[in-house]
Amino acid sequence: MRTGLVLSEALSGLRRNASMVISVVLVTFVSLTFVGAAILMQMQIGQMKDYWADRAQVAIYMCTAISQAATCVDGLATPEQLAEVSAKLDGPALAPLIRDLRFEDREQAYANVIELLGEDYASVITPEQLNETYWINLVDQSQSDVIVEAFKGMQGVEEVKDQLQYLEPLFSALTVATYIAVGIAALMLVAAVLLIATTIRLSAYARRRELGIMRLVGASNRFIQTPFILEGVFAALLGSLLAGAAVLAGVHFGVDQYLRQRVEFVTTWVSVSDAWVVVPILILIGALLAALSAGFAIRRWLRA
């Protein structure tokens, strides 16, 4: 196959259908940008979960004199109840799940609260109002339900709380946003595939006389089809490169230069290196979709 001739035919087709090619580039660019955003959002969710899962604790709050829970009808947690909780945590059923265990009494809790809120609250809050608490780091944070169930309804225990649950609404919101981005990307990719197929058919129709002559002189179907497939691939490749550039720019300016400086509670963000991992995926998706849709369109046109 004469490579130079095939490439010149493909470039000629791109020039003849410039407006349609621009449409393909733009639709591919928008759709793959959404795909890249969805991939990066999933990376972000994964990084945040890994970070906080390693640091989140399960807290067992013991009853105070003012607790209103059903398990606190006897008021302040007794030394016997504290000993029962400690024994259960050190027992063979729960001990293998626990990486680190720390007990915080009322005086320590009071000191921490005053340090956090300031000395102005020293006259408002008393140690008796604060819970004695067992702080637990798990080997696997996904097993926090085991701890919760083990102490649920136990006398002297006011509440068992998994700190990671506080972040679940954020993770859920990001997941929903990811699904929305994937849905929009899927619709745009369908539009890109249809537009590429239409562009190839129009290009083939405009050169129908040339194709007829090529058939008469014995040109193979592969030789005839290749320039049209390359047209679609070139247009989609350009859109993919623009999408990759948009993803890189978004991470650099949107994440590194803006969010990282302003959203302090999130300590781990996707980086430009993560975006570079996404770019080849976008290029591959764009090229494959273009090649498949263009090849299918020109084969159908030649059989017609």
N, C-alpha and C positions, 0 to 999 in steps of 0.2 A: 504494500500500500504506500502511495506517494504521500509522505507526511506533510510536505510543504503545500501541496495542492489541497489536501484536506483542511489544513489550518487556514489557508487563504479563503476557502469556501465558507468556513465557519465565521471568519471575520467579516466577510462580505454579507453574510446573513445578519450578523449583528448590526452592521451599518444600515441595512435596508429596513430593519424593524427596530430602529433606535427607541421610539416611544414605548413600544411594548417591552423592550429589554429593560428600559428604565423602570417600568412598572414592576417587572419581575424582581429587579434588584431591590426596590423599595419594600415590596411585600415580603421578600425573603429576609431583608434586613430587620424589619419590625418583628416578624414571627420568631426568628432565631434570637433576637434580643430578649424576647420574653422567655424563650427556652433557657438562655444563659442566666437570666434573672432567677428563674425557678430553681436551676441547679445550684446557684450560689446561695439562695435562701435555704435550701435543704442542707447545704454545707454549714451555714451559719447556725441553724437549729441543732445540728449534730455537735458542733463545737461547743455551743452554749450548754447543751445537756451534759456533755462529757465534763466540762469545767465545773458546773454546779453539782453534778452527781458526785464528784470527788470531794466537794466541800460541804454539801448540804448535810444537815444532821437531823436525826429523829430526837425530839424532845419529849421526855416523860415529866409532865408537870404534876407535882404532888399537891395535895389539898392544903389550902390555907384556912384561917379562921373565918374568912368571909366568902369562901367558895360556895357556889350555888349548885354545883353538879350533884346528881343523884348519888354518886359514890362518895360524896363528902358530907353526908348527913351527920357524921360524928365530929365534924369540924377539922381541926388541924391534924395532918397526917402524923400518926404515932411512930415512935422508934421501931415498933414491931412491923408496921406496914412498910417502913423504909427498908428494914432488913429483909422482908419478904421480896420486895422488888429487886434488891441487890442480889439475893440468892438466885432469883429467876434469871437475871441477866448473866450471872456467872455459871448457870447450869449448862449441862451438855447440849440442850436443844438450841439455845440462843447464842452461847459464847462463840461458836465457830463463825457466826454471821457478823460478829462485832469486831471492827478494826481498832476502835479506840472508844473508851468510856470515861466520862468525866462527871463528877457530882458537884453541883453548885448549891451551896447552902444559902440561907436568906441574907446573911451579911455580905457574901460575895455578890449575890444578885443585886443588892442595894447599892454596893459600890459601883457595879457596872452601870446601873441605871443612872446614878448621879453623874458618872463620868460622861455618859452619853447625852443626858439632858441638861446638865449644868447644875451648879450649886443652888440655883434659885428654887429647885424642886426638893431640896433637902428637908424643908419644913412641911412639905405637902405629902411626901411619900415616906412610909416607914417600912422597916424590914419585915414586919409582920404581915404586910399586905402582899408581899412577893412570894412566889412559889419556890420551894426547893425543887431542883430540876436535875434530872439525869440527861446529859447530852451524849448522844451515841453517833459515832461514825461507823457506817456499815462497810463491809468488804464489797458488797454489791448493793447499790442504792435501790435497785429494782425490787429488793426483798424487804423493803420498809414495811409492807403490809403485814409481814410476819410479826414484826415488833408491835405494830398497832393492834393486831388481833390478840396478841399474847397478854396485853395489859388493858384491853378494852373491858370496861365494867368492873375492874378490880377496885376493891375498897381502898381508899386513901389516894387513889390516882384521879386527879381532876380531868386531865386530858393528855392524849398522846398525839403529837403533831409532827408530820413530815414536812420539813422546810421546803422540799422540792415542790410541794403542792402549790406554794405561793407563786411559782413561776409557770405553772401549767397554763393559766390563761394567756400568758405571753406566747408560749410554745404553740398553743392552739390557734392564736391569731396569726402567727407566722405560717403555720401549716395551711390555714384557710387561704392566706394570701398566695402561698405556693400553688395550691389547687387552682386558684383563679388565673394565675399566670400561665399554668400548664394548659388550662382550657382555652384561653385566648390564643396561646401559641399554637395549639392544635388547629383551631379554626383558621388562623392565618397561614399555617402550613398547607392546609387543604386548599386555601385560596391560591397559594403560590404554585402548588402542583397543577391546578386547573389552568392557571395563567400561563405556566410554562408549556403545557400541552397545547393550549390555544395558540401561543406564539409560534411553536414549531409547525403546527398545521398551516398557519398563515404564511410562514416562511416557505414551506413546501409548496403551497398553492402558487405563491408568487414565482417560483422557479419550476413550475410543472413542465414547461417546455424543455428546459435543460435536463430535468430528470428523465423525461421521455427519451431524449437523445442518448443519455447515459445508459439507459436500459437497452436501447437498440444496439449500441456498440459493445454490449456484454459486460458492463460494469456490475460488480457484485453488490448484493444488498448491503453488505457490511460497509463497502466503500461509499455507498449512497447515504446510509444512515449516520455514519460517524460525524460528518460536519454538523448535522442537526443536533445530535446528542451533545457535541462540544459547545454549540450555541447555548443550550440550556445550562450546561455545567459552568460555562464562563460567567453567565449572568448570575446564577445562584452563588458561584464562588465569590463574586464581587460583593453580593449582599451578605454572605457569610463573613467576609473580611470586615465589612462595615459593622456588622453585629459584634464581632470580636473586639473591634476598636471601641465600640460603645460600652461593652461590658468592662473592658480595662479602664476606660475613662470613668465609668460609674463607680468602680471600686476605688480608684485613686482619689477622685475628687469628692465623691459622695460618702464613702466610708472612711478612708484614711484622713482626708482633710476636713470633714465635717462631723460625721457621727462619732468617730473615735474621740474627738475633742469635747463633745457635748453630752453624750450619753455615758455617764460615768459608771453606772451599775453594771453595764456590760463590759467585761474586761477582756473578752476574746472576740475578735472580729475576723471575717474572711479578709484575706490580703490579696495583693496584686499577684502573688505567686499562685494562689488558688484560682484567680481569674485566668492566668495563663494555662492552667490545666483545662479550663472550660473551652477556651478558644479552639483547639483542635477538634473537640467534639462538635462544636457548631459548624466548623468547616466540613467535617465528615458528613454530618446530617444533611447539610445543604447540597453537597456534591452528589450524595447517593439519591436524594429525592429528585434532584434535577435530572440525573442520568436515567433513572427509572421512568419518570414521567415523560421525558423527551423520547426515550427509546420506544416506549409504548405508543406514544402519539404518532411517530413517524412510521412505525410498523403498520399501525391501523390505516394510515393514509396510503401507504404503498399497496396494501391489500385491497383498498377500495376501488 
